[in-house]
Amino acid sequence: GRFAPSPTGPLHFGSLISALASFLDIRSVGGHWMLRIEDIDPPREVLGASDVILRQLCAHGLHWDGPVLYQSNRLAAYAAAIEHLKSKDLAYYCSCNRKRLSTLNGIYDGLCRSLELISGETSVRIRLPSQPTLIGFYDHILGDYDQNITNYVGDFIIQRKDQLFSYQLAVVLDDHYQGITNVMRGSDLVDSTPRQIYLQRCLGYSQPQYAHIPIATNALGQKLSKQNCAASLKQGEESLTLWSALDWLQQSPPESLHNSSVNEIIAWAIAHWNSKKIKPSLSISAPHGF
């Protein structure tokens, strides 16, 4: 299992439930929980946020196995993967600008597929088969999920024009590199999963087991996020926050745990974890105060 936050600010309740669920799901079966910092989008990153996130995880009893993997140390691997995909004619350069792309409603029409462009002011796109490509998988919370990625996104970007690598590419390479077999994360990423599965197939990687938990939303129905000004986890209230997160995840923590230590709460949660209790929903309101 793994948790892979972006260092765009401190953790909030929404990111904690994702971390906690993935931690408990793998530790309850004796597995390893890895930590990855997705620091490959410098314009969005906040100086010092990575260290804050590590301290917050430790304060909540979420201790990872092995070294932290920083994606910024993996740029050569991403570049090599793109060269491999291009050598197999599975990727190509695209010169389409933002203005043109804005007219396509998020579904690329393949204009640059046959142009044989060279590197320059270009992005790199994966080349989907000429026939519609249906990708399906079993989600261990949401159930069966199918998506025609040809009609949903078309040939998707794996390296941007500014040369930053895409999330889709980096997450696939790093899950493989870290030997991740179980991915539990927020439901806002479920529609990205078919693209990741397609990349796994292109690269000859095995497919992890996926489970997508609901995202926590604020009073306006918006996802708790740094962009929506979600409050940082409060220092000194770790036990209460953990209890609230377990309750939100439908794990029925006893009231007596309110006054327990972080380590006692985590030990109880590992022993009693049951992912089948999690509601198969895309979103659930966060508790009052978060």
N, C-alpha and C positions, 0 to 999 in steps of 0.2 A: 504494500500500500504506500501512498505518498500524499503529501500536501505541498502545493506549489504556488505560494502567494507571489504577487508582484510587489516590489518595494515602493509603492506609491503613497504610503502612509501607514499608520499603526493599524493593528487588527481591530475590528469591531465585532458585534455579536454575529453578524452574518458570516464573516470569515471564520469565527471561532466554531460555529456549528459544523462547518465544512471540515475544519481540521479535526474536531472532536469525533465526528462520525467516521471519518476515514481511519483515524487512530484506533477507535474502539472496534471497528469492523475487522481490522487485520490483527490487532493484538488479542482479540477474543478467540482467535483460532491459532495463536502462537506464531503469527507472522511478523515480519519486520516492517517498520514504518519509516519511510525515507522523507527527507526534507529537501526541497528544491526551491531556489529563489529565481524567479523569472525576471531577470534584470537585463533584458535585451531591447528595451524601448526607453533609452535615456531621457527623451523629452518628457516622459510621464513620471519619472522616478523622483523620489524625494531623498535628499542626502540624509543618511543615517537611519532610514526606515528599516533596512534589513536588520540592523542590530536591535532595533526596538521590537521587531517581530519575533526575533529569536528569544529575547527576554520575556516577552508576553507568553510565548508558548511554554517556556520553562516554568513561569509563574503559575500556569494553569495545569502543570503536571504532564504536559505533552512533550515527552523527551524522545527524540528521534534516534534512529540507528545509523551508525556510520557517519561519514563527513557530510556536511551540507554541500549540495551541488549548486554552483552558481552558473546560470546559463551563459553569462558573459565569458566564461572560460571554455565554452563549447563552440565558439564561432567557426573554428576550422572544421569541426565535424559537420556542421550545418552546410558549409560551403562545399565540402566533399560530397555530401549527399545530393546536393543540387547538380553537381557535375556528373554524378552517377546517373541521375534521372535523365539529364539531357543526353548522355551517351546512349541511353536506351530509347531515346525519342519519346520520353514520358514527360518532358517539360520543354518549354520554349519561352523566348523573350517576347515581351508585349510592350508596345509603345503608346498604348491608349492613355489619354490624359484624363484627369478627374472630371472635366466637363463632359467628355463623351461617356464616361462610365456612369455619370449621374443620370443619363437618359435610359439606362438599361434595367432599372429597377432591381439592381443587385444580382442579375443573372447574366454572366458574360456570354456574348454571342459568338466568340471564337474568331473575331476579325483577324487577329494576328497569327492564328495557327499555322497558316501556309506561307507566311511572308519570309520565313527564315531570317529574321532579324539578328543582328549581332549585339553584343553587350554595349551599353551606353546609357542613355536616358531611358532605361527600360526596367520593367519588373520581370519576374519570372513566374510563369503559370504552369500548373500541372496540366497535362494533356489527358482529358478523359476519353474513353472509347467513343467512336462515332455513333454507336447505338446508345440509347438511354441506359443509364447505370443505376440500378436499384441496389441500395445497400441496406441490409437489415441486421439487427442484432437483438438479443434478449437483454433488457435492462432489469436488474434484480430488484428494482423498486417499481418502476413504471410499466414493466412488462414488455411485450413485443414492440419494436420501433422500426419503422421502415422509412426510407427517404430516397427519392430519385434525385441524386445529386446533380445530374445533368440539368434537370428542370428547376432545381432549387437554387443552385449557385453557378453552374457551368464550370468551365476551367478556372480553378481558383488560384489565388496568388500564394506562392511559397517564399518569395523574396520581393520586398517592396522596391519602388523606384529609388528611395533613399538608401537602399542596400541593407536595410534592417530585415532580419529574417522573420517570417510569419510565425504566429503562435502555433498554427496547425503543424508546420514542419518541425519546430523545436520540440513540441510536446511529444510527438511520435518518436523522434530520435532519442529523447531523454528517457521516456518510459522504457524503451528497449535497452538503452545503456544501463539503466538502474535495475533492470530485471523486474519491472513492475508487472504483477499478475492481476492485481485488483485495483480498480479505479473507482473511488466513491467521491463524488463532487456535486456541485450545485446543478439544478435542472436548467439553468441558463446556458449550460454547455452541451445539452443533449443534442441539439441540432448540429453541433460541430462534430459529433462523434462519427457519423458516416464518412466525412472527409478524412478523418484520422484513420479510420479502418481502411479506406481506399489507399492512403499513403502506406500503411503497414503492408498491404498486399503488394504494392509496387516495389517496396524495399525488401520483401521476403521476411517480414517480422511476424511473430505470433501476435494474436489479438488478446489483450487483457479482458478480464471480466468487468463489466461496467454496471454501476448503480448510481442513479442521480437523485439526490435528495431535494425536497422543495427549497426554494430560496426564501429567506426571511424578508418581509416587506415592511415599510413604514406606514404611517397612518394615511398616506396618499396613495398607497398601493405600489409605491416604487421599491425596487430592490434596495436593500441596505447596501450602500456602497460609499466609497470615499467621495465619488462625484456627487452623490446626493447628501453629503454632509453627515453621514452616519457617525455617531459618537464613538470615540475610542473606548476600548475596554477600561474599566475603572480599576486603578491599582488599589490593592487592599481589599477588593470585593471578589476575589477569585472563586471562593467557595460558593457564594451566592450565584455568581455568573455561571459556573459549571452546573449547579443544580437547575438553574433556569434553562440552560441549553439542553440538559437531559430531559427535562419536562417537555420542552418544545419538540424534541425528537421522539416524543411519545414513549419514553422508556420507564415512566412511572416511578421516579425516584421517591423513596419515603421521605416524609417531612423531617424525620430525625437527621437526615443527611445535611440539612441546612447548617447545622452547627459543627459539622465534621471538617477535618482538614482536607486540603486538596488531594493529598495522597490517598486518604480513605475514600473520598468520592470517586477517584479514578479507579481504585481497586474494586469498589462496588460496581461501577459501570462496566468494567471489563467482564466481571463475573456474570452480569445480568443482561449484557447486550443482546438485543434481538432486532435486527434490521427489518424483520417482517412487520414490526409495529409501526414503522414509519408510514405515514399516509402517502399513497401514490398520487401526489399533487405537485403542480409546478411551483406553487407558492403558498406560504402561510404567514399571517401577520406575526411580527416579532412581539415579544412580551412588552408590556408597558415599561417604559424607562430605558429601553434599548433602541 
